[in-house]
Amino acid sequence: MKRKSLAIWIIATLTIFACTLGQAPPERSSPEPDTVISTSPAPPADLPSIPPSGNLIHPEDFTYLGVFRLPDASGGSNWEYSGHGLTYYPAADQAQSTGDFVGSLFGFGHDQHLQVSEISIPDPIISKNLDDLNTATTIQPFADISNGLFSPEEMSIPRAGIAYLDERLYFTFGQHIQDFEPSHGSASLNLTNVEGAYVFSNYTNYITNDYLFEIPPEWAAALGGRSLASGRAREGLWSGRGIGLFAYDPAIVENGVLTDVAPLLLYGVQQDGLPDIVSDESMAVDDYHEADHWWGGAWLTAGENAAVIFAGTKALGNEWYGYANGVVWAHDCAENNSCPEMPEWPYDDRGFWSESYQAQIIFYDPAQLVAVANGELDSWQPQLYAMLDLTEYLFAPELDFANYKRDFIGAIAFDREHGILYVIERLADEYKSVIHVWQVE
């Protein structure tokens, strides 16, 4: 299904910062982005940076292996406009594998359906010619992993994540505007036997229900047995001034609530009942932009080395709230009747924009995240220690407003046993995604 035919749906749903197109933002219980409020003591302005520990994975430890294409439509969906969730499944045998790439991938397809399919992993090829590439095959066709718990067609700008752990698939669903709604669950490997959906402790959805990944056993042990990491980085300060990430034990549920949760990253303060994260500039991640988009995460290990990484579309340079063509929308314009006219398509999406963007993977020190969970560091103290620019590998490293391409990079998945990282590039094969592959040494 071509995206241009979906323009009516996009205009109705792609609403940024809690407002529909042409309307003023509704009142919220938290401040507007240009106002700073903190009811908790702020850290000192000269808070020292925390040096990274040893045994870290660095960008130079990545070796690019190539890329492969995704299959045609199956079941109830397809791989167009995909990229919201991806996880690796370590197959018991190599019957459905190609070459050295053992196992399979489960991923979410079209963003208006958010159904899940299982695919094979073909040999990646280093080429910018799509005709040279191998194509994955469908193992399980697209199906609704939530068994009706969530209806992406009725959700405004939906989000989703998926992670394999101990013979189950864990998932999370979210949307652009929500507060403390049920979001997490799990299903069997054949996409049935659903459990959930559960509320994620007392944390707002804006920091918890997007990317989802496994925590390796040795690090899970250091986190009190919490074996999954879940988080979100919502644009526009609603998730604080940086990435949100939490470790949790999916087996501990009380009255429909996941209760065994520990923060790993949160660039602000969650206050009881407040949907937005309260923060100020002293709690910001380095080079924070309100237009940053982070879609994927993974906890990498390679021998004794480790890293927690996030993949996404990093905003660079000047930024504004308004329209893609640079028209600024002041948050108080409705009060004084000064709101600008909506630009014509394809520049009619209102939200947070920046003058340029770059596809990146950013690296965090796992030891610092464990220190946050143990109360030894504030959740806003860890900073990334390295960055990998992915531009040279991409087929289409530029935004495409006419095709609603707002993000370069989607979800990521990690084959821990073989040290293979899979990264989705969105809208690279016409309307479909492709998957890039790296060896992590």
SVG drawing of the C-alpha trace seen along z (x, -y; Angstrom):
<svg xmlns="http://www.w3.org/2000/svg" viewBox="-9 -39 49 67">
<polyline fill="none" stroke="black" stroke-width="0.4" points="0.0,0.0 1.6,-3.3 1.9,-5.9 0.4,-8.8 -3.0,-7.1 -2.7,-7.3 -2.5,-11.1 -5.8,-11.5 -4.8,-9.0 -1.4,-10.7 -2.9,-14.2 -5.4,-12.9 -2.8,-11.0 0.7,-12.5 0.1,-15.1 3.1,-16.2 3.2,-17.6 -0.3,-16.7 -2.2,-18.7 -4.1,-18.1 -3.1,-20.1 -4.3,-23.6 -5.1,-23.7 -3.3,-25.0 -1.7,-22.5 -4.1,-21.4 -3.2,-22.3 -1.1,-19.8 -0.2,-19.4 3.5,-20.0 5.3,-23.1 5.7,-24.0 9.1,-23.2 10.4,-26.8 9.5,-26.8 11.7,-25.0 10.1,-23.8 11.6,-21.5 10.0,-20.5 13.1,-18.4 16.5,-19.7 18.6,-20.1 22.1,-18.8 24.9,-21.4 25.7,-23.1 29.3,-21.8 28.3,-18.2 31.4,-16.3 31.3,-13.9 31.6,-10.2 34.6,-8.6 33.7,-5.4 34.9,-2.1 37.1,0.4 36.1,3.3 33.9,1.3 32.9,2.0 33.9,-0.9 32.8,-1.9 36.1,-0.6 35.1,2.9 32.3,2.9 33.0,4.6 30.4,4.0 29.2,7.2 26.6,5.9 22.8,5.7 19.8,7.8 16.3,7.2 13.0,8.1 10.3,10.5 7.0,9.7 3.8,9.3 2.4,12.2 -0.4,12.9 -2.1,9.6 0.7,7.1 4.0,6.3 7.4,4.7 6.6,1.3 7.0,-1.6 8.4,0.9 11.1,0.6 9.4,0.4 10.8,3.6 13.3,6.3 14.7,9.3 17.0,12.2 15.9,15.8 18.7,18.4 17.4,21.4 18.1,24.9 19.4,26.0 20.5,24.5 17.7,26.0 16.3,22.6 19.5,20.7 21.8,19.6 25.6,19.9 26.9,18.8 23.8,16.8 22.1,19.1 18.6,18.4 15.9,16.0 14.5,12.5 11.1,11.5 10.1,7.9 7.1,5.5 6.0,4.7 3.9,1.8 3.5,-0.9 -0.3,-1.1 -0.7,2.6 2.3,3.4 1.9,7.1 4.9,9.4 6.6,11.8 9.5,14.2 12.1,14.3 15.2,16.1 18.6,14.4 20.4,14.6 24.0,13.7 24.4,9.9 26.1,8.4 28.1,5.2 26.6,3.3 24.5,0.2 22.7,2.0 19.5,3.6 19.5,6.1 22.8,7.5 21.3,8.3 19.9,11.5 16.3,11.5 15.1,13.0 12.3,15.6 9.1,15.7 9.1,18.3 6.0,17.2 3.6,14.7 2.5,11.5 0.1,11.8 -1.1,9.8 1.2,10.6 -1.0,8.9 -4.1,10.9 -6.3,7.8 -4.9,6.1 -3.8,3.2 -5.2,1.8 -2.5,-0.2 -5.0,-1.4 -6.8,-3.3 -3.6,-4.6 -2.0,-8.0 1.6,-7.6 2.0,-4.2 5.2,-2.7 6.2,0.9 9.1,3.0 9.9,6.8 12.5,8.9 13.1,12.7 13.9,14.2 13.7,17.8 11.4,19.1 8.9,16.2 8.5,13.0 8.0,9.9 6.4,6.9 5.4,3.3 3.0,1.0 2.6,-2.8 1.3,-5.9 2.1,-9.5 -0.3,-10.8 -0.8,-8.6 -0.1,-8.7 -0.1,-5.5 -1.7,-2.9 -1.1,0.8 1.7,1.3 3.8,4.5 3.1,8.2 4.4,11.4 3.5,14.2 4.7,17.7 7.0,18.1 4.1,19.0 2.5,15.6 -0.2,17.0 -0.7,17.6 -0.6,13.9 -0.1,12.6 -0.7,9.0 -1.1,6.1 0.6,4.7 1.2,1.3 4.9,0.5 5.3,-0.2 4.5,-3.9 6.4,-5.3 4.8,-7.3 4.4,-5.7 6.6,-8.4 9.8,-6.8 9.0,-3.1 7.2,-1.7 9.2,-1.8 12.5,0.1 12.8,3.4 15.8,5.7 17.3,8.6 19.9,7.9 22.7,10.6 22.7,12.9 25.9,11.6 24.5,8.1 21.0,9.1 22.5,10.7 24.1,7.4 20.6,5.8 18.9,8.1 17.8,10.7 16.0,8.1 16.5,9.6 14.8,7.1 15.3,3.4 12.5,1.2 12.4,-2.5 11.5,-5.4 12.9,-8.8 9.9,-10.9 10.6,-14.2 9.8,-17.5 11.0,-17.1 8.1,-14.8 10.6,-12.0 13.1,-14.4 16.2,-15.7 17.5,-12.3 16.9,-8.6 14.7,-6.7 15.7,-3.1 14.6,-0.7 15.5,2.8 12.6,5.1 11.7,8.6 8.8,9.7 7.8,12.5 6.9,10.2 3.4,8.8 1.0,7.6 -2.6,6.7 -1.7,6.1 1.4,4.0 5.0,4.8 6.5,4.0 10.2,5.1 11.6,2.1 14.8,0.2 15.8,-3.0 19.0,-2.8 18.7,-6.2 16.3,-9.0 17.2,-12.6 14.8,-14.1 12.5,-13.2 9.3,-11.1 6.8,-12.5 3.8,-10.6 0.9,-11.0 2.7,-13.4 2.8,-12.2 5.7,-14.4 9.2,-14.1 10.3,-17.2 13.8,-18.2 16.1,-21.2 19.2,-21.8 21.5,-20.5 19.9,-17.0 20.3,-17.0 22.3,-14.4 25.1,-16.0 24.0,-17.7 20.4,-17.0 17.9,-18.1 14.1,-18.0 14.0,-16.6 16.1,-13.6 14.5,-10.2 15.9,-7.0 14.1,-3.8 16.4,-0.9 18.5,0.4 20.7,3.4 22.9,4.6 26.1,5.7 28.7,8.1 31.9,9.3 34.1,11.4 34.7,9.3 33.6,6.1 30.1,4.6 28.1,1.6 24.5,0.4 23.7,-1.1 20.9,-3.1 20.2,-3.7 18.2,-6.5 18.1,-9.8 20.1,-12.5 19.0,-16.1 21.9,-18.5 22.2,-22.3 19.3,-24.7 15.9,-23.3 12.4,-24.6 8.8,-23.6 6.6,-24.1 6.7,-22.7 9.3,-20.9 9.9,-23.9 11.1,-26.1 7.9,-27.8 7.9,-28.3 4.8,-27.7 4.9,-29.6 3.3,-27.6 1.2,-30.7 0.2,-31.7 -3.4,-30.7 -3.8,-33.0 -2.8,-36.1 -4.2,-34.9 -0.8,-34.8 -0.5,-31.2 1.0,-30.8 -0.9,-29.1 -0.3,-25.4 2.1,-24.9 1.0,-22.8 1.8,-19.1 4.4,-17.7 5.5,-20.2 2.3,-20.1 3.6,-17.9 3.8,-20.0 6.4,-19.0 10.0,-19.3 12.4,-19.8 16.1,-20.5 18.2,-21.9 19.9,-18.6 19.9,-15.0 22.3,-12.0 21.8,-8.3 23.8,-7.3 24.5,-4.6 25.4,-5.9 27.3,-4.0 26.7,-3.9 28.8,-2.3 26.8,0.6 28.6,0.2 27.2,-3.3 23.7,-2.0 24.1,0.6 25.3,-2.1 22.1,-4.1 20.0,-1.0 21.9,-0.6 21.4,-4.2 25.1,-5.1 24.5,-7.6 21.6,-9.8 19.8,-8.6 20.8,-11.7 24.6,-11.4 25.6,-8.8 26.7,-10.2 27.4,-8.5 31.1,-7.8 31.2,-7.1 29.1,-7.6 29.1,-5.8 27.9,-7.7 26.0,-5.3 25.6,-7.7 28.1,-6.0 26.2,-2.7 22.7,-4.0 20.9,-3.7 18.9,-6.9 20.5,-9.1 18.1,-12.0 14.5,-12.8 11.7,-12.3 8.7,-14.5 6.6,-13.3 6.9,-9.7 6.6,-10.5 10.2,-9.5 11.0,-11.2 13.5,-8.6 16.5,-6.9 17.1,-4.1 14.6,-1.8 15.0,1.0 18.0,3.2 18.7,6.7 21.7,8.6 22.9,12.2 24.9,12.5 26.4,15.9 27.9,14.9 28.3,11.2 26.1,10.0 24.2,6.7 21.2,6.1 20.0,2.6 16.9,1.6 17.2,-1.2 13.7,-2.5 12.2,-3.3 15.4,-2.2 13.9,0.4 11.2,-1.9 8.7,-1.7 10.3,1.3 13.1,1.4 16.4,3.2 18.6,4.7 22.3,3.8 24.6,6.2 27.7,5.7 30.1,8.1 31.0,6.9 34.5,8.1"/>
</svg>
